């Protein structure tokens, strides 16, 4: 990008027009406008524009001369099409102008222009009420010839780290969180102190006459001037409508409170109680000493009784209780008992009882907040919820804010807390959602941030009230910046919904006759605020949006239409929301459509939370033809899931639109949480539950992919993390014991089966990553035994009703997992089952049977080596899994060995698998470790299995880490076997190499020699079968050396036995060479050619059937003559034709349009494609 044009334009003639013509087509990237007196190129004096020619007068001066300071500019660009590589002819240049609007509010400003890649321009026309315009145009020169294809070079994306918020505008890092507000307030001449601004803006709200007085805002209530004549509550409240001086003495406050106490009596009705409550409400935001003195002189316990309080009185007291001193005084048993009486009274209406509960909660929450400020183990989440509630009403927020900045004890407590470096970001600190704040430092930082934000908003309201645009612009810029910072965004948006602040946005944005920077910022604030669907439910914000009219300084026409759409839906309420949810949109969903759906969901949720709202919502859905709320939401969830997964497919790579992805994740989160809320109440059909679980599984898989692909600090990644937890909560809720699907099927069974089946259905996404995400979901829904097993003596519903019905799906799912994850799942199932079903033994038996079948396939395999290698690696994976369950360091080792000993089917499967490995001469380090574990416990197994394990142990003797201990275990097992379970030939073949290995030892431990002697004695005892006395694979020299070393290593009492054995055993003179061993691969590496070969089917070459036999077949019964086989299939149209002699050759020579094309299409391609897809997925899972 370079400089295309620089000049100071002056309109010529009666029309305020200026134009810039370029000699060649250009693509404009940005336009910069400079104020009068600026030096745009002072740092780079050698910049030269590419080409420019101005129709208007232009002067290349050293400094800019833009006049006036602010104005609107209509910009028209000539649309010049650029030749495309796939175009057949050169495009015709139309005489069309593309308009846009620039609002210049002063200062140096850069406007970004997105012209796309299909068009350029050669003419730019500017129209506006300006006398001079210093402008610089940046972009690129575009050639009319087709661009040459450049070779693509892959480059890594730059790593973008978020910039920390400056400490100057980060109240969470300041010991005085109001310092920023005070500095902004100091920009105004003769500015009042911050506490006075807060009182005037949010609590006392001076009359119009007071604003016009010359001493305003320093109009104070003179406590000493209050006379004794006829004092009543109305006079006192009017007197306190002006602020009390900060310099007032305690004597004056005490005297005033005494006069008030003398002038009022206990109220006889609700009107008198409300007047007293109003007195406490007004004093709550005044000088801290005023409320304390009033509380000291007035007995609040006797003033308010269950008979004289109503809803308005209680709400007024709730606002007053935002003051810590008033809340402390109300926290007495007498006053709380009064509130409990109101809550339980049948005479009080529902709203009054609700208000009493709110006041009691406010009193208790203040006590919790005070504790949380200093206690590192406080209830931070409850305290934060209290602040959230306070932030919904102006007076409550202002009274609390006054308490936090003017009450010495609260200020001291907060100042004592250490200051963090910055507010924790990139965490779910959503002001509207329930969050779990576990850190005391985080809570203190959030409280400081809330104080700082609320103080700045008070200053913003003050600057707007007095009309100081310069200061208002500065404050607006800070507010807009906070809207783009995690943690601050939720706080500032929550407080901006206060009625006064939302209306001020409207006033500032609508005053745009001349562009002002504060107006531009107000429009930006509205756009950011409207991104939150909960904010759009606010009536004041809706009114602000609907009153926006062109021309606007920042909001584009399309954005304005989108804002008006969501505002109208919010204004129309539930009926419009239901209509939007039921509407079938074009796919994929646009950003505007997604925002509308989110607002509709927020309306439905609000209605469901209201009294009688559930019935109203159901009625609205029925009116639109929906079977119910949950079904409609599930249908929308499926649409969102389909759109979302298209962003994360493998081929072709989709265009990355993070803004749309963010909205998709957010609406998925909101849908899942709303459906989760409805699930325990509304019974779902099996189909609906299955559909919702599949959609949730797809969304869950996408959340993990987004977290890896998107920037960790981006809003799309943050929204994906929130949706990740919502998916887990949803499937966990559907799996709860009380959830059933029609007809009376446990929800856990439906969810578990769907997830097991869906694990192998990745679609166009990464199969390995998809499987891992399904494993994660399944791991979350499997219950822990301590929470579910043997409730009142009965097994869990998972054991009795779920697992027995999903055995086939569970077996197929486990075959897809890698050994580690498979072991993890099976261990959890073993703990869950606790021996009730024996599911662990069954799964282990199935794995052994599958391994035996794989080995059998290997023995008969005639395909290429790559296929054999694949099967061998599958055997390795099975051995890893079995060792993971049986291994000595495994937590399931004891269970596995006990299961082998007590389950005959498992013992037989293990025996068959081990024999297949021995017969195939397969070796593996995992097999060696497995045999070493099994031989130590083999004495408790079935005799056949004991013998097989002994043979395997003899074979690995030479590779064992502790061969002498292994020999002892072998001797213990063999000497306990009966003759009928022994295969002499196999034993002779395996024992010979062991004896030869012992013979070459220079010295032998006595224990090892004794074990060898025991084996030889046991062989001799198997008479009358003499085959075991003929040693195989032992040379005469080794035979002699063996007995010699036994003679040396054993004591004298064994020498006669050794001599007898040496004389009895003979050697097999035939040299039996064992077949070569086959090492199973530990890893699998295949070339692309190998994978291609594995994916090809072995289709036999077609041949002409022989004509030697005339055996009738099924066709011979119904077809006569045989040539009828060649007839066309379209028999009912009269086009039947029999092909004879050389008709086929003649047919090939006719035009294709005249040929009979009624032949059915071949299905070989479709079958091959489906098999290729499945096999490629299987290979990926193996390589995972």
N, C-alpha and C positions, 0 to 999 in steps of 0.2 A: 504494500500500500504506500502510495506517495502523494505529494501535493499536486493537485490538478489545477487549482486556480486560487489566486489571492488578489483581492482588490477591495476598494471602498466604493460601493455602488450608490448612485444617486438617481432616483426616478426622473425620467424626462417626460415632458408633456403634462396634460391634465390628468391622466390616469396614473395612479401610484404604482407603476410597473417598472421592473428592471429585469434584465435577462443576461444569461451567460450562455454562449454558444461554444461548443467544443469542436475542433477540427476533425476529430476522430471519435468513434464511439467509446464511451467510458462507463465504468461501473462505479457509482459513487458509494463509498462506505460510510462517510460521516461528513457533517457540516459543522463548522465552528464559527461562532459569532463572537466578536470581541468588543468590549465596551470602549467608550471614548478614552483615549489616553493610554491604552494598552500597547505593549511592544511584543507582538506574537513571536517574532523570530530573532529576538535579541541574542539568544544563546547559540543559534545556528544561522549565521549570516550568509552562508554560501548555498542555502536551499534555493533551487530554481524550479519554477512550475514546469510541468511537462508541456502542455499546450493550453492556451486560453484565448478567447476573443470575445469581448464584451460588447453587446449592442448598446448598453447604457454607458454613461460616462464613468470611467474608473480611474482612480489615482493611486499610484504605488507609493504611498507615503511611508515614513518610518514608524508611525503610530496610527492606531485605529481611530475612527471618527464617528462611531455609531451614535445616531440620534433618532428619536428620543431615548429615554432610558428603558422603556418597556413598550411592547406592541406585539400584535399578532402578524404572522407572515404566512400567506398562502403560497405553497410551493407546488409548481407543476413541472413534471418531468416528462419529456418526450420518450415514448416507449419504442425502443429500437431492438427488434428481435435478433438474437445471436444464432448463426448457423449451428445446427446440431449434427453430430456425427452420423446419426441414422436418418437424417432428412434426405429425401429424394431430390428436392429442388431448393433453390435459394429462397428463403422466406421473403415475402413482400413487406416492405416497411410501411406500417400504417401511420396515418397522421392523427395520433391519439396522445392525449396528455393525461398523466396519472397524477391526481391531486393529493396533497397532504397538508397538514397544518402545523406550524411551529409557534409556540408561545414563548416569546423572549421576555424574561422578567429582569433583565440586567445581568451584569457580570459576564465573565467568559464562560460560555456554555458550548458543549458539544452534543450534537444530535446524531444518533446512529441511524443509518439508512440501510434497510435490507432490501436490495433490488432482486435478490435471487440470482440464479445462474442462467436464466433463459433470456433475460433482457438487459440491454444497456441503454444509454441515452446520449444525445448530442446537444440537447437544449434544456436549460433549466430557467423557468420564469418565476420571479418572485413578486408578490403583490402584498402591500401592506402600508400602514400609515407611518412610514419612516422617511426621513430626509436624507440620511446617510446610513450605510450598512457596511461595516467592515466584516468581510466574510472570507473564510478559507475552506476549500472543498478538497477532500481527500478521497482517494480511490485508486483504481487501476485502469490502464488503457486496454481496451478489448479489440482484438483483430477480427476483421470480417472473414478471414480465411479459417478453415477448420483447424483447431489446435492439434498439434502432434501428440500422439499418445505417449505419455511419459511412463517410464518404468517405476512401478510402485516399490517404495522402500519402507519396510516396516520400522517404526520408531516407537519406543515406549512412551506411554502417556506421562506427562509431567506429574510429579507428586505435589499436590496443593495442600499446604497446611493452613489451617484457619489462623487468622491474626487475632491475638487476644484483644479484648476490649480495653481501650485506654482507661487507666485508673481514674482519669479526670471525669469520665462519664460512667463509671462503674461504682455505684453506691455500695455494692456488696463488699467491696474491698476497702471501705473507708470506716474509720471509727466514728465519724460523724456523717451518717448517710444523707443528711440534708445539705451538705456543703455545696453540691452541684446546684440545687434549687436556689440557694442563697446567692451563688455567683451569678446565675441567670437573672435573678431578681435585681441584683446590683447594676445590671446594664441599663436599668430605667432610672431616670432622675427622680430623686426624692421618693424612693420606693419604700413602702411600709415593711415592717418585719414579717418574716414568714408566718409565724403563728397567727398574726392578725389577718394576713391574706387568706389563710385556711378558714378562719372563722367567718370572714365576710363572704367568701365564695360559696361555701358548702353548708354553713349552719345558719348564721344570722341573716344573710341575704338582705342588704340594705334596700330601702325603698328608692324609687326614682328621685324623689325630692332630696334624699341624702346625697345621692351622686352629684347633684348640682350645687351642693353647698361648697364654699371655698375651703373650709377646713377638712373636707373629706380627704382621706379616710380616717382622719384622727378625730372622730366623733365618738366620745366615750360616755359611758353611763357614770354619772357622778353619784356615788353611793351616799355621800354625806348630804346631798340635796334632797334625798327622799324624806318627805315629811311624815308625820304620824297620823295625819288626818285621813280617815276612812281608807286604810290600806286593804286591798283585796287582791286576789290572785290575778285578775285581769290587768290591774294597774301594775303589779309587780312584773308580770311577764312582758308587758309592753315596755316597761322601764329597762328590762334586761335585753331588749332587742338590739341594743347597741353594746359594743364590747366594753369590758371593764379594763381599766388601765393596767398595764403590766407592773407599774410601780406602786400599786395600791398596797397599803399596809394591812397586817393581820388584824389590827384593831378596827379598821374600817370594815373589813370583811365580817368580823365577828359582830360588830354593831348592826350591820345590815341584816345578817342572819337572825339576830335577836328580834329586830323589828318585824321581819317576815314571820317568825314563829308566833309573835304576839298578834299579828294581823289575820292569821288563818286558824281554822279549827278543823276538827276531823270531818271529812266529807260525808254527807248523808246519801249521796247518790253518785252515779257514774260520771255526771258532769263535773262535780267537785273533785272526784278522784282524777279525772283526766286533766283538770287544771293544775293539780299538784304534780302529776306526772310530767306535764308540759314544763313546769318550773324546773324540775330535775333535768329534763332534756336540754333546756337552754343553758343551765349552769354547767352541764357536762362539758361543753366546748369552751367555756370561759376560762378565766384565770383558775389554776388548779386549786387555790385556796378557797374559792367561792363554793364549790361543791362540797369540800370538806366541812366548812362552817355550817352550811345548810344541813348536812347530814348530822352534825353534832347537835344542832338545835331542834331538829325535827325528828320525831319518832316514826321512822318509815314503817315499822312493823304494825303500828296502830292506825296509820293513815290508810292503808290498803287492806281490804277484807274481801272475802269471796263474794260478798253481796254488792260491793260498789265498783268492782273492776269489770270492764268489758274488753272487747277486742282492741279498740283504739287506745285505751289506757295501757294495756299490756304491750302493744307494739311501741308506744311512746317510751315506756320503761325499758323495753329491750334496746332501743337506740341509746337511751341514757346509760345503760349498763355496758356500753362500749367504753365508758370511762372506768378505769381500774378502781378508783376510790368508791364509786357507786356500786360496782359489782362486789367489792369486798363487803360493803355494808349490807347488801342484800343477801349475802351468803350466811344467813342465820337460820336456825331451825324454825323460828316462828314464821319468817317470811317464806321460806321454802315450803313449810306446811300449808300456808295459804295457797301457794301455787299448786300443790298437790290436790288440795280441796277443789280448786277450780277445774283441774284436769279430770277429776272423778265426778264432777257435778253433772247431774242429768238436766239441770235447769239451764246450764250454759250451752250455747250452740257450738257446733263443730269448730268454727273459726276461732272462737274464744278459747276453747281447749287447746287448739293448735298454737295459739299465741302464748298461752301459759307454758306449754312445753318448750317453745322457743326461748322464752325468758329464762327458764330454769337451765336450759342448755347453755345459754350465753354466760350465766353466772358460773357454772361448773367449768366451762371452757376457759374462762379467764384465769381460774385457779390453775388449770392445766398449762396454760400459756406461760404464766409466771414461773412455774416449775421448770418448764422446758427451756427457758432462757438461761438457766444456770445448771440444770441437772443434765449430765451427759447421757443419762438413761431415761430421759423423759419421753412422753407420748407425743412425738413430733408430728405424726400424721394427723392426730386429732386436733392439735393446735393449728396446723396449717388449714384444716377444714374450717375451723372457726374464722380464720382470716379470709378464707374464700367467701364465707357467708357475709362477713362484714363488708366486703368489697362490692356487694350487690346493691347497696343503698348509700346515697350521698352522705346523709347526716351521720350514720353509723361509722362510715369510713373516716369522716373528718374528725369525729370525737375520738376515735381510736388513735388517729394520727396525732392529734393534739396531746393525747396521753403519752405517746411514745417519745415526743420531742420536748415536752414541757414538764413532765413529772420527774422530779430529781431522782427518785429511787429507781424508776424504770430506765432513765437515761444512764445512770451509773452502772446498773447491771449490764446493759448492752455494751457500754464502753469497756467494761472489764473483759469481755470476751475477745480472744485473739482474732486478728484479721486474716482472712484467707487471701491467697494470691488472686483468685478470681472465682466467680460463681461457677459451680460445676455445670459443664455443658454436655451436650450429646447424651443426655439421660432423660427419661420420661418425666420431666417436671411439668406436667400439664396441669394448669391451674384448675381446670374443670373436672378432671378425672381423679379418682381416688388413687393416691400414690402412697408408697411406703418409704418414708424418709427415715433412714437408719442412722445417719451421721448427725451428731450435734453441730459440727462445724457447718455442714450443709444447711441445716435449719436456720442457724444464726445468719448465714449469708443470705438466705432467702428473705428473712425478716428485714434485714438491712436493705435489700433490694426493693422490697415492697414499700418501705418508708421513703426511700429515695424517689421511686417512681411516682408515688402519690403526691409527694411534695412538688415535683416538677409539674405534674398535671395541675396542681393548684396555681402555680406560677403561670402556666399556659392560660388558664381561665382568666387570671387577672390581667395579663397582657392583652387578651382579646377584649376584655371589658373596658379597659382604658384606651384601646385603640393604638397601642404602641406596636406597629407592624415590624419594626426592626427586631425588637426583642421576641415577638411572637414567632418570627421566622427562625430565630436561633433555637427556641424551645421546640418548635415543630420538627426541626432537623434532628434533635436529640430523640424525640418520640419516634420518628420514623426509623432511626438507626436501631433503637431498642426492638422494634418490630422484626428486625432481621437477625436477632441474637437469641440463641436457644436459652431458655430459662426466663429471660426478660420478655420474650414475645408473648408468652401466656399471661404474664402479669399485666403488661401494658394494655393488651387487648381486652382483658377482663375489666379493667378499670375504665377504659374508654367507653364502655357500654352504659356508664352512669348517664342518666337522662340529660343532665346539663352538658356534659362533654360531647355526647353524640349530637346534640343540637348545635353546639358550637362548630363542629365539623361542617355541618350543613351551612351555617352562616358564613364561615370562612371560604368554603369552596364555591358558594354561589356568588360571592362578590368578586367577579372576574371580568368586569368590564375592561379593565387594564390588567394584563398578566402580572401577578405578584408571586414572589417566591413562596410566601406562606400559603397562597392558594394552591400552588402546585404541590406543595408538601401535604396539604390537607387532602387532596385527591389521592395521593399515594397512600396516605394513612387509611383512607376509606377502602381502597383496593385491598390492602393487606388485611384489614379488619374483616372484610367480606369473604375472605378465604376460609374463615371459620364458620361452619354451618350453624353452630350454636349462637354466634353473634348475629347472624341474619334473622334469628327469631326475635331479636330485640325490636320493638315497635319503633323506637326513635331512630335506630339505624335504618330500618326499612323506609321510614319517611324521608330520611336524608338521601337515600339512594333514589327514591322515586322523584325527588325534587331536583335531581341533577339534570340540567338541560345543556345542549350544545350552545355556544362552543365551550369546550373544556380544555384546560391547559395540559393535562397529562393523560386522562382517560380517553382511549380511542373509541371509535364508534362501535366496533365489535365488542369491546370490553363493556361499554355502557349497556349494550343490548343484553349481554350476559348478566350484568348486575341487576338490570330491571327484571329479567326473567326470574331470578331467584327471589328478588324482593316481592314480586307479584305472587309467587307461590307461597311465600311466608305470609303475605297479607291475606290471601284467600283461605289459608289454614288447611285443615285436615282433608277436605274434599279434593283440593288441588294436589296435595301431597300424594294421596292415594291414586289419583289419576295419573300422576307422573310415574309412580312405581309400576302401574299396570301398563303403561304405554310401551309399545315395542319399537325400539329405536334402531336406526341403521348401525351397522357394525363396521369398524370398531367404534366404540363410544367416544364422542368428542369431549374435549375438556369442559366445554359449556354444559354438556349433558351430564357429565359426572358431578359437577358442582350442583346442578339441579337435583340430582338423585340424593346427594348428601344432605341438602336442606330438607328434602322430603322425608328422609329417614329421621332427621332431628325433630321434625314436627310430629311424626308418629310416636317417637319415644316420649316426647313431652306430653302428648295426649294420653299415652298409656299410664304415665305417672300421675295423672290428675284424677280426682274423684269421678267415678262413672265414665272415665275415659276409655276403659277397655270395651265397654258396650258400644260407645260411639264409634270407636275405631273399627270394630267388627262390622257394624252396620254400614260404614262407608265402604269397606272392602266388598261386602255383599252387594251393595248397589252397583259396584263396578264389575260384578261378575266373577269375583275371586272366591275360591272355596274357603279362604281364611287368611289370617295375617301371616302365619308361619310359612304357608305354601308360597305365597307371593314373594316373601323375602328370600326364600330358597331359590325361586326362579331368577330373581335379580342376582343372587350370589353366583349362580351358574354362569350367567352372562359376564359378570366381573371376572370370574375365574378363566373363562375362555379368552377374554381380551388380555388378561394379565400374562398368561403363559405364552402368548405370542411374542412377548417382549424378550423371552429367554430361550428361544429355540436355537438349535445348533446350525441348521441349514435351511435357507440362507440366513446370514446374520441380519437381524432386524435393525431398522434405524432406532437409535437410542433416544427416546423422549422421556427424560426423567420427570418432567412436570406431569405428564399423563400417568406415568408409573406411580408417582407419589399419590395422586388422587385415587388411583385404583387400589393401592394398598390401604389408604385411609378409609375408603368406602367399604372395603372388605372387612377392615377392623370393626367399623360401626355395625355392619350387617351381622357379623359373627357374634358380637356382644349382645345385640338385640335379640337374635334368634336364641342365644344361650339363655337370655332372661325369660323367653317365652316357652322354652322346651319343657320345663317341669309342669307347665300349666296346660299346654296344648299337645294332645297326643298326635304324633307324626305317623304317617303310614310307613311301611317298610321301604317303599320306593322313594318317598320323600327323604327319609333318613339316609338311605344309600346315596341318593343324588347329592345331598348336602355334604356327606362325608367325602365323597370323591372330589367335589369342588374345593372343600377345605384342604384336602391333601395336596391338590394342585397349587393352591395359594401358598401353603406352607413350604412346599419345595421352591417356589419362586422367591419367598422371603430370604432364604439362605443364599440363593444365587445373586439376588440384588445386594445383599450385604457384602458379597465378594467382589461384585463388579463395580458398584457405585462407590463414590467417595464416602469414607466413614463419617465425614462431617456434613454430608449433604442431607437435605430434607427427605429425599427419596429413601436413602438408607435408614434414616431414623424412623420413618413411617413403616418401613418393612420390619424393623425390629419390634415395633408395637403390634403389628399384625401377627408376627411370629407367636407371641404369647397368646393372642386371641384365638389362634387356631388350636393351640394346646388346650386352652380352657374349654373350647367348644367340644372337642372330641372327649375330653375328660368328663364333661357334664353329661353327654349322651351315653357314656359308659357307666354312669352311676347306678346303684342297685335299684332305685325306684323308677328308672326310665324304661318304658317298654314301647315297642312299635306294634302297630296292628298287624296281625291279630295276636296279641298277647305274646310277643316275642321280645326277649330282653334286648334292650338297646345295645348293651355291651357286645352281644353276639353279632348284631348287624355291623357295628363299627369295626369290630375286630376282623370279621370276614372281609369287609370291603378294603380295609387297609392291607391285609395279607394279599388279596388278589391284585390290588392296584400297584403293589410294589414292582411288578413286572410289566407295567403298562406306562412307559415313560413318554410315549408319543414322540415328539420331535426334540425333546430335551435330553440332556446328558443322562444316560441310563444309570451310571454308577452313582452320580449325585442324587438322582431321584430315589434310588433304592436306599441310600443312606438316610435321606429325609423320612422315608416311610418307616425305616427302622427306628428313627428317633421318636416319631409319633407313637409307634407301637410300644416303645419302651416307656413312654409317658403314661399310657392308659393302663398298662399292666399294674395291678394293685400290689402293694406290699403285703406279705402274709400277716404281719402283726396287726394290720388294720382291717383285715377282711376275713381271716380264717377263723373258723370255729366260734362264730357269734352265737352265744347261748348254746354251745355244744354242736352246732351244725356247720358244715363246710360253707365256704363262700359260694355265692351264686356263680362266680366265674368257674369254679370247679364242677359244680353240679349241672349248670345250664349252658355255659358258654364253650368251654374247651372241648367237651365231647362232640360238639356239632361242627367244629372247624378243623378237624384233624387233617383232612386232605389239603386244605388251603395252608395250614401251618407247615406241613411237610414240604409243599412246593415252595413256600416262602423261605424256609431254612436252606433249601438247596441254592438259593441265589446269594446268600450271605457269605462273606468271608469268614474264615474260621474263628477269629476273635469275637466278632459280633454274634456269630451263631452260638458260640459257647456262652456268651452273656445272656442271650435270650433263653437258652435251654436251662441255665442255672436259675433264672428267675421263675421259669415254669416249674422247675423242681421244687423250689421253695414254696411257690403258690399251691402246688398240688399236695405237697406234704404226704405223699404216699397214698392218697385217696384213689386216684385213677391210675397211677403208674405211668403217667405220660412221659416222664423222662426216660424210663426204660424203653418205652415204645419208640421214641424218637431216636435213641441210640441204636436200637435194633434196626430201624429203618435205614440209618446211615450205614451200618455194617452190611446190610443186604445190598444197598446201592453200590457200595465199594466192591462187593463180590461180583456183582453183575458187570461193573466196569472192567474188572480184571478178566472176566470171561470174554467180554467183547474184545479186549486187547489180544487175547490168545487166538481169536479167530479173525482178527482184523487183517485185511489185505489191501487197505488203502495206503496212502502215502505216509511218510514218516511224520509229517507235521500233525496229522490226525492222531497218530499213536502218541506223539508227544503231548498233545492236548489231553488225551485220556489218562496218561501217566500223571500229569499234573493234577488232574481231578482226584486221583488216588492219594496224592500227597496232601491235598486239602482235607480229604477225609481223615487221614492219619493225624493231621494237626488238630482237627476238631476233637477226635477221640482222646488224644493226649491232653488237650485242654480240659477235658472232664476228668480224666483218670490220673493225670500227672500228680506227683507228690506235693507240689506247691499249690495245687488247685483246691479251692474250698469245697468242691464237690467230689474229691477223690474218694473219701470214705463211702459216700453214697453210691458212687459208680461201682466200686468193688463189691459192696454189699448187694447191689442190684444184679451184678453178674453172677454172684453166688446163689442168689435166691430166685432168679427168673430163668426158667429153662429155655424159653424162646430167645432171650438175649444171649445166653450162653451158647446156644446152637449157632446163632448168627455170627458171634465172635469167632467160634471155632471154624466156621466155613470161610470167613474172610481171611483168617490167619493161614489156613491151609492153602487158599488160593494164592496168597503172597508167597508162601514157601514153594509151592509147585511152579510158580512163574519165575522164581529166582530173583525177586525184587528186593532191593535194599534201599534203606532210607534212614537217616539219622533219627527221624521221628518214630520209625518202627523200632529202632534199637532202644530208644528211651521208653517206649510203650512196653516192650517185652521185659525190660528191667523192672518196671513197676509191677507188671502182672505176675512175674515169677515169684515175687516175694509174698504174694497172697494167693498163689495158685492152689494151695492145699485145701482151700474152702470151695473150690470150683468143682464142676462136673468132671469125672475122670477123663472123658474124651478131650475136654478142653485143657485139662492139666497136661496130658501127653503132648498136645499140639504146642502149648506154650513151652514145654520142655524142649521140643525139637527146635523151636525158634530161638530159644535161649542158647542151645548148643551151637547154632549157626552163628550167632553174634558174639560168641565167646572171645574170639580173637580181637574184636573191636571194643570190648567192654572197658569202661573206665576202671572198674574194680573186678577183674576177672575171677579172683579167688572167692570173693563174696558171691558172685554169680554162680560159681561151681557148687558152692555149698547149698544155694537155693535149688539148683538143679538136682543135686543128690537127694535133698529132702523130698522133692516132688516125685522123682523116679522111684525111689525106694518104697514109696507108699502106693504105687499103682499095681493093679491086678493084671494078670497076664492077658485077659481077654480084651483089654483096651489098647494093647501095644501092637504096633506095626513094626516087626523086626527089621525089615529091609530099610525103612526110613530111619529107624533109630541107628542102625549100623552106619549108614551113610553120614549122618550128622555127628556121631560120636567119634568117628575115626580122626577127623581134623583136630578135635579137642585133645585126644590122647597124644597125637603127634606134637601138638603145641606144648603139652606138659613135658614131653620127653626131652625137649631141647633146653629146658631150664637148668641152670647150673646148680641151683639149690631151690628147695621147695619147703614152704612152711609146713609145719606138722599138720595144721588144720586142713590145708589144701590137699596134702597127701592122704589124710584120713578120708576126705570127701571122694577123692579119686578111687581109693580102695573100696569105699562103700558102693560106688557105682559098679565096679568090677565084680564085687561079691553079689550084688543084686542081679547082674547079668548072668552070673553062673547059677543063681538060684532059680532061674526061669526054665528049669528042666520039666518035661523031657525035650522041649524045643531047643535044639542045639545051634540054631542059627545065630543066637545072640552071643555064642562063644567064639564065633568066627569074626574077627575084627576086619573091617574094611577101611582102606585108605591109610593103613599104617605099614610102614616099611619094616623089614626085620631089624635094622639098626635102631629105629625108633622104638620098636617093641622091646628090645633088650635094654635100651637106655631108660625107658619108662620104669621098668621093674627095678632097675639098679637104683634110680633116684628114690623110688618108694622104699627100697631096702635101707637106704641111708637116712631118709627123713623120718621113718617111723620107728617106734621102740622095738625091742627084741621080741616081745610077745606077739608081734604081727609078722615076724619073718617067715614062720611056717605057712601062714595064710598066703603071703606073697608068693612063696615058692610053689604052692599048690595052684594058685591062679596062673602063674607063668607057665606051668606045665599043662594046664587045662586049655587055655586060650590058644587058638590057631589063627593064622593069617590068611586072608583071601588073596590068592596069588594073582587073580585077574585085576588088572589096573583099571578101576572105575573112575574115569575123569568126570567130575561134575560139570553140568552145563554152565556156561558163563552167566554171571549175575548181571542184572539190569538195575542200574541206579535210577531211582525215581527223581525227576528234576525238582529242585527247591523253588525255582522261579520259572516263569514262562516268557520266552522271548520269541516272537514270530515276526518274520519279515512281511512286507505288504504282499509279496507274491504268495507266501504261505497262507495268509489270510484269504486271499483271492481263491486259492486252491480249495481251502476248506469250505468256502461259501458256494462252490460249484457243486451241482448235483451230478451223480454218476448215472446219466441217462443212457441206457443201452442203445446201440446203433440200430436203427430200424431195418428189418430184413423182410423179404417177401416170404410169406408162409409157404411151406411145402404143399404140393398138390398130390402127394402120394396117397393120402387117406381120404376117404369120403364119409368120415364119421359125421352123422347128423348133429347139429348143434341147435341152440335155441332159435337162431335165425332161420334155420332150415325148416322149421315147423310152420313159419308164417310167411316166408318170402319165396315166391316161385314166379318166374325162373330166377336163378342166381344173379342175373344181370340187373334185376330190380334193385339190388343194393345200391346201384349207382344213380338211382333216380333222385330228382330234386325232392327236397323235403316239403315244398309247397304243393301239396297234392290237390287241394280243394279249389285251386284257381284255374285249373285246366292247363297249366303250364308244365305238366309232367313230361319228362323226356328221358329216354333210355339211351345211354351212350354206348355205342358199339364200334368195333374195329378201331379206326384212326380218328374217331370224333374228338378225342382229347387234343390231338395235334392240330386239327382244324380250329378247335376252340381257342387255342393259344394264339392263332393268327388273326382272330377277329378283334375288332376294337373292344376296349375294356368296358365301354358303356353298354355293349350288347351281351356281355357275359352274365351268366346266372350267378349271383352272389349270395345265394341263400345258405351257404355253408356256415355252420356255427363257428364262432371265433374260438381260437385256441386258448386254453387256460393254462398252458405251460408257463407263460410269462408271469401271470399273476401268482401262481404257486411258487415260482422261483423267487419272485420279489418278496413275498411274505416270509419265506424261509430265510432269505438273506437278511431281512430286517431282524428276525428273531435271533439268528446265529450271531450277527454282529453285536447285538445287545448282550448275548451270553459271553462273547469274548471280552467285551468291555468290563463286565462284572468280574471275570476271572483276572483281568489285568489290574483291577482296582487296588 
